[in-house]
Amino acid sequence: MASEAAGTQTETTSRPTSARPFSGFERMVAWRYLRARRKEAFISVIAGFSFVGIMLGVATLIIVMAVMNGFRTELISRILGINGHMIVQPIDSPLSDYAELTNRIAAVPGVTKALPLVEGQTLASGRQGVGTGALVRGVRPDDLTKLTTVSGNIRQGDLVGFATGEGVLVGSRMASQLGLSAGDMITLVSPEGDITPLGVNPRVKSYPISGIFEIGMSEYDASIIYMPLEEAQLYFNAEGIVQSIEIFIDHPDNVDELRPLIEEAAGRQIFITDWRQRNQTFFSALQVERNVMFMILTLIVLVAALNIISGLIMLVKDKSSDIAILRTMGATSASIMRIFFMTGAAIGTTGTFAGVVLGLVVCLNIESIRQFFSWVSGTVLFDPELYFLSQLPADMNAGETVSVVIMALSLSFLATIFPAWRASRLDPVQALRYE
């Protein structure tokens, strides 16, 4: 009886280790299978490729999504920084009462500022006779100071000449193209000039450059000139009227809520367009590109997950005798499956979080990295002429980063199920027979 009790006690103490899911015994075996040995070098190389693939896939996804978000954020902030969220244009008669109308609109709750505006296309030229197309925007000096995107980014000169109505503000890239600096004269040629018996003569006039601004968006820095409103009205034959009123609001997404309030405050027939309508094609293209890039780069993580499958299948074949011995010692099929599941999941988990760290480091230093590779290659990797912005932006979104992590972990865990299931179905008798 004592011997039977001892045998029973020995048997019960030898099996509970594998009965509890994810026990210390299972974790120990899984960890031993992760460590490389000389005869398992090829398998460890495959596991290493899987780790690197998942790490690079996750990092690339995070970096690309951050850059796409940075593009969208920067473009929206810069586009809406100098262009109104809503634009009011007349229907029945010109905006000759723009001063009173602007004050009424500015008093609407949610509206931060309203600016009367005169716009016109001109040909701008400098001292060397080089010319370029320009968009002249006529605004009141007090309103220009409210446009901090412009008034807060004066690189040369000041706003004194503009405030007195004698000077204009020119974008930095335009000034560079024309070889001009603050204090120089810029010549503007407008096709809508004076009417004579011989036809319409282009209007040519020179203005001193009061200041040079740099918004950071190359398209605007290379094409926009700010002119005092009264001078712009004279230059474009629009004395006493403006073409539109630009409205800036607290929350750009609330344009639909403010539209009826602005129409009521106007007290006359007006036509209102908002920033979404004017830039719908542009931002839709950005969204489509972002979604396509996410799907394409997800394939990198998928390929790395397939490497986990191949690596684990080879590991199962190599460890068939070990599996058979574990089964004969009392390990259950579920225990064997959990061991190989933890082995593959460890590769996916460490690769995913290593990718998050790598992506975070790159996103925080992306402009320095761009400058370094530009210096090494001797080329401009991020040409402002093509991409509108002077710097490479990166804006990590916590929700998107979590989504990438969940997606990578899910693919990694799914990739381990089939090899782990095959290991659990291995017949110990057959495995030991041919060993």
RAURVEN-V762815 format. One record per run of one state. SS is the DSSP state (hx for helix, st for strand, lp for the rest). FROM is the first residue (numbers start at 0). TO is the last residue. Records with the same first field share a line. If there is no record, write none. Layout:
SS=FROM-TO  FROM-TO
//
This chain:
lp=0-0  19-22  34-36  82-84  90-93  95-96  106-109  125-129  139-139  146-146  151-152  157-158  163-165  178-183  196-197  213-215  221-222  235-240  242-242  249-250  266-268  278-278  318-318  328-331  364-364  377-382  387-387  389-396  424-426  433-434
hx=1-18  23-33  37-81  97-105  140-145  147-150  159-162  171-177  217-220  228-234  251-265  274-277  279-317  319-327  332-363  365-376  383-386  397-423  427-432
st=85-89  94-94  110-124  130-138  153-156  166-170  184-195  198-212  216-216  223-227  241-241  243-248  269-273  388-388
//
